[in-house]
């Protein structure tokens, strides 16, 4: 499986993914089974029931409409006649959406010519951003990479303290300043240290900011400019953390962050706590952003590389 730096072997990850999407599966696949069993032909009523199931799983109106249009085209061409063929057809359409921006074997961003690789992690408060940073650092440490954590969320002392706990747990260095310090200054110190020590990766925590606050978004842009001055091409990744339980509101967040700070990928958290896992498809389809990782629980191991085929199979298995 691909991570930011290469491949790492997963054990039992597919079982964990299936467990995480169980609620979404009940909303979508189980409902599809009921639709299929109750219909003798693919008619308007059957497609309306399918539409309700897709929207209930939070694919969104736009993505749902496009999927249904593809299904209708198959029906009109008579390449899809039997309701029992709906499952395979739907799986193929959903997989096509995810694979449109995500490679079959997962995301594999180009490695920068010079270390360190700089990863900005952004998002609003409460999405699981700080926890995701700890889990990502742990994954990279398992791959044998040196990881430095930059505590650039200087607005909350609690955020710095939480990062320190994660850093100690996984054996990573962390650079911080006093609460209230200039976040760009923390970025500068962190990258200067990483360059001097030939560290493989720097993960930058940013303040959990509302996507509607232009002054905070401007500050994030300043942090990016600071990073670029010290490391060529930095930041190499801007990962937006989205709470899957927020559904379509998460899509609105992603749209604004993408426009302002150039998001390159998504970490979708709390997938195990929602029936709205279909937001993954809405994000990919409407924003053209790949999902790189999904959070499936509270332990260090519960951050999984996102694989489109396995995600879709888990919804219907």
N, C-alpha and C positions, 0 to 999 in steps of 0.2 A: 504494500500500500504506500501511496505517496504522501509525504509530508512536505513541509517547507524546504527541507534539506535533502530528502531522499526517501528510502523505504524503511519500514519497520514492521516487524511481524506482530499481528494481533491474534490474541487468543480469546475466543468466546465473544468477539466483538459483534458478530452477526446476531447472536442470541440477545445481546444487550440492546441492539438496535431494534429488534423485533419487539422486545419488551417495552422500549421507549415509545414506539409508535402504536401501541396497542389501542389507545383511546381513539386515535385518528382512524385506525383500521376499522374499529367498530362503527364509526360514523360513515365511512366510505365503502369499504369492501363488504361488510356485513349487510349494509343497505342494498348494495348492488346485487347480492345473492337473493335478497327478498324480491327485488325488481325482476330479476331473471326468472325466478321460480313462478312468479305470478303472471308472466306475460307469454303469449303464444307468438307474438310478432312485435317488431320494433315499430311502435306507433308514437304519436304525439304524446300520449299520456305517459308512456314508458320513459320517453326522453325528458319529460318534465320532472318525473321522479328522480331520474339520474341527475338532472340539473340541481335539484334541491340537495342531493347528497354531496355534490361537489362544492356547492356554496357552503354547506354546513361544515365541510372539512376545511373551509377558509381558502379555497383556491382564488376566491374573488370573482366578481361578476365578469370582468373582462376576460380573464384566463378561462373561466368556465365556459363563456360564450364561444371562445375560439376552439376549445376542445369539442364542444357539442357540434359546432359547425363541421369539424373534420369527421365526426361520427355520422352526421347527416349525409355528408358527401359520399361516404362509403355505402350507406343505405340506398341512396339514390342510384349509385352505380351498380347496386345489387352485389357488391363484393362483401357486404355484411347483411345477412338475412335473418339469421337465427339469434334470438336474445341471448342464447348461451355463448355466442361469439363476442358479446359485448365486453366481457372481462378482458379477453386477450387484446381487443381493439383499444380499450381504454388504457391498459397498461402500456401499449406501444405509443400512444399519443402522449401520455404523461412522461414516459422515459425520453421521448424525443425532445420535450421541453427542457428537461434537466441536462441532457447531453448536448444541447445546442451551445452551451457555454462552458461545460465541464467535461474534461476528458474522461474516457471510460475508466482509467486507473487512478482518477483523483487528480487534484490540482498539483502541478509541478512547476512552480514559478522558476524563472531563470535565476541561477545563482549569480549574485553580483561579482564583478571581477575582483574587487578588493573587500576584505572583511572590515567591519562586521556587517552582517545583514541587519537592517533596521526595520523593525515591525512596530508600527503604531497601532494601538488598540483603542478604538473610539466607541462611543455609545452614550445613551442616557442613563441616569441613575436607576438602579434596580434591575438591570438586565442580566447581571451576573458577570460583569466585565472583569472585575478584579479576580474573581475566582477562575475565570477562563484564562487569564494571564498565568496564574499559578499552574493550571493544568497544561497549558501550552509549553511553558518553561520545562515542566516535568517531562513532557514528551520529547522535547529537544535534548534534554539531558540524557534521556534513555538512549537516544541516537548517538550519544558520545560528543555532543556539542557543548562548548562553554557558553553559558548564558548569563548576561548581565541584565538585571531588571532596573529600569529607570522609573523612579516614583515621581512622575511629573504631575500627578493630581495633588497639588499643594493646597487645594481649597479645603480638603477634609483630612484632619489629622488621623481619623480612623482608617482612611484609605491607605495611608502610609504604614500604619501599624499592621494592617491586614496583610499588606504586601511583604512586610518584614517576616511575618509568620510563615508565609508561603516560601520566601527565599530560604529561610532556615531549614524548612522541611525538605526542600529539594536540593539544597547545597549550592545555591546560586548566589552570586554577589549582587548587592543592591546599592544604588546610589540615591541619596535623598538630600533634601535641604529642609529648613524649618517650614512649618505650615505658613502659607501666605507668600512664600518666595515666588519669584518669576519662574513659571514652568519652562520657558525657553532656556533659562539659565541651567536648570536641572538637566535638560536635554544636552546642552553644550558640555557640561561636566561629564555626563555619562558617556557620550560618544568619544570625547577626548580620552577618557580612561580606557574605553574599549579598543580604540585604535592603538594606543600605547601598549596594551597587553595582548593584542592580537586575538581578542575575543571573537568567537564565531557569530554571536547573535546578541542584539540588544532589543529587548521588548519594552516599549514605552507605554506606561499607563498614563491616560489622560483624564482630566476631570470629567465626570459624568455630566454632560451638558445637554440641555434641551436643544433639540434641533432647530427650535424657533428663535433662539437667542443669538442674534447676529454678532454681538460683541465677543461672546465665547467662541463662536465659530472662527472669528477673525484671529483670536488668540491661538487657536489650533493651527491656522495657516502660518502664523509666525513661528510656531514650533517646527513645522515642516521646513520652512526656509532655513532655520538654524541647523537642522539636521543635514540639509543639502550642502551647507558650507563646510561641514566636517567630513562627510562621507559621500562620495560620488553616487548619485542616483537615489539617495535616501530621501524619504523612507521608501524602502523597496516593496513593502506591503502596508496597506491600511485596512485593517480588519474591523468591520463594524459588528458589534455584538448586538443581536436582536433576541429578545425574549419571545419564544414561540407562542406563549400564552396571550400576547398582546394582539395577535392576529393582524388585521389590516392596518392598524395603527403602526405596527412595525414596518410595514411597507412605506408608509408616509415618512417615517424616520429615515429609512434607507434612501429614499429619493432625495431628501434635502442634504444628507451627508454626502451623497455621491456628487451632487452638483457643486458643493462647496469645497470638499476636501479630497475628492478623488478616491473613493473607496474602491479597493481591488477585490475584496472578498468578504464573505459573511461567516461569522460564528453564530449558529442558531442554538440558543440555550433553552433549557427547561422543556425539551421535546417530550420528556417523559411525563409532563404534568398537564398535557393539553390534548384536546381532540381536534386542534386547529393546525396540525402538522402540514396541511396543504399550503400554508403560507410559504413553504419552501418553494413550491412551484410558482406561486405568484411573484415572488422575489426574482427568481431566475427569468421568468417570462417577461415581466414588465420592465425590469431594470437591466437585464443582461449581465447580472452579477453572479459569479459562481459561489456556491456554498462550500466552504473549505472544511469546516468542522461542525459537528453537532454535539451539544451537551446532553448527556443521557442520565445524569445522576450526580451525586455529591462527592464521590471519591476521586482521587487523582487520576484514576484510569478512565474516568467517565467523560473523556473528550475524544470523539471518534472522527477519523477522516471521513469525509462525505463521499459516498460512491452512489451515483444515480441509480444504477441497476439494482444494487442491494437495497436501497431505500424503497424503490417501487416494489420489489419482490416482498419486502417486509410488510408493506401495506396490504398485500393480497395473499400472503402465504397462509 
